[in-house]
Amino acid sequence: MTEWNIQPFLADDFHEVMGLWSATEGLGVGPGDSPEAIGRFLDRNPGLSLVARTDGAIIAAILCGHDGRRGFIYRLAVARAHRRRGLAAELVRRCIAGLAAEGIARCQVFVEADNQAAREFWAAMNGALRNDLVVFSIDLP
Ligand SMILES: CC(C)(COP(=O)(O)OP(=O)(O)OC[C@H]1O[C@@H](n2cnc3c(N)ncnc32)[C@H](O)[C@@H]1OP(=O)(O)O)[C@@H](O)C(=O)NCCC(=O)NCCS
């Protein structure tokens, strides 16, 4: 029997998902994480971001979108009690299928360098570690 229902992440889910993110280690919170910014992201990428529910409560979430050229996955989180059952892998598979259906050929994921669990997870998802890149950020006025 399936332990969870996977559904599109809707703007109305924001506060419940933020509760999950706040309780999750390894996720940096940045200026792109306001309800307005997340709502804009969801509007621009309809159906690609997902939540998983058990008994109506959100136990996992993933942000996924693209800019027409590259896909991006952000802020994947699974509640501790539901880990190591393949839920994150299923969310990622669905996101990748959604991006591929929109003609996207590569997806990038940003991981905090010291998040060893996430590094092992993404390696298990066939993610290629890019030792040839570093990330620069510019905060806008
Ligand atoms: C990383 C995370 C999303 C994994 O979720 P999950 O549902 O437990 O992952 P899955 O069960 O789908 O794992 C699939 C495979 O990834 C690898 N993996 C997952 N978690 C791992 C961990 N903590 N350590 C090592 N490998 C791990 C394993 O190979 C696993 O397969 P296995 O269980 O058969 O060994 C979850 O631990 C989490 O929410 N962590 C905190 C937030 C975070 O770091 N998010 C990633 C930011 S980019």
The ligand as a Gaussian input file, in Angstrom:
#p B3LYP/6-31G(d) Opt

LIG

0 1
 C       18.236000      14.053000       1.896000
 C       16.758000      13.629000       2.120000
 C       15.866000      14.520000       1.275000
 C       16.619000      12.152000       1.703000
 O       15.241000      11.781000       1.839000
 P       14.779000      10.227000       1.926000
 O       13.346000      10.153000       1.579000
 O       15.214000       9.673000       3.233000
 O       15.675000       9.583000       0.776000
 P       15.407000       8.168000       0.031000
 O       14.792000       7.205000       0.985000
 O       14.665000       8.432000      -1.226000
 O       16.907000       7.740000      -0.282000
 C       17.316000       7.238000      -1.550000
 C       18.790000       6.886000      -1.457000
 O       19.572000       8.070000      -1.189000
 C       20.663000       7.735000      -0.302000
 N       20.472000       8.396000       0.989000
 C       19.349000       8.986000       1.456000
 N       19.560000       9.521000       2.683000
 C       20.853000       9.255000       2.994000
 C       21.657000       9.555000       4.143000
 N       21.181000      10.209000       5.200000
 N       22.928000       9.119000       4.139000
 C       23.437000       8.433000       3.077000
 N       22.717000       8.136000       1.949000
 C       21.442000       8.544000       1.918000
 C       20.618000       6.215000      -0.136000
 O       21.373000       5.643000      -1.187000
 C       19.130000       5.946000      -0.330000
 O       18.849000       4.611000      -0.715000
 P       18.763000       3.450000       0.411000
 O       17.842000       3.959000       1.492000
 O       18.202000       2.288000      -0.349000
 O       20.149000       3.252000       0.926000
 C       16.370000      13.734000       3.633000
 O       17.359000      13.081000       4.426000
 C       16.235000      15.161000       4.133000
 O       15.159000      15.757000       4.078000
 N       17.360000      15.737000       4.627000
 C       17.354000      17.071000       5.179000
 C       17.175000      18.143000       4.110000
 C       18.249000      18.094000       3.039000
 O       19.435000      17.961000       3.325000
 N       17.781000      18.198000       1.781000
 C       18.610000      18.198000       0.626000
 C       18.960000      19.604000       0.279000
 S       19.567000      19.682000      -1.383000

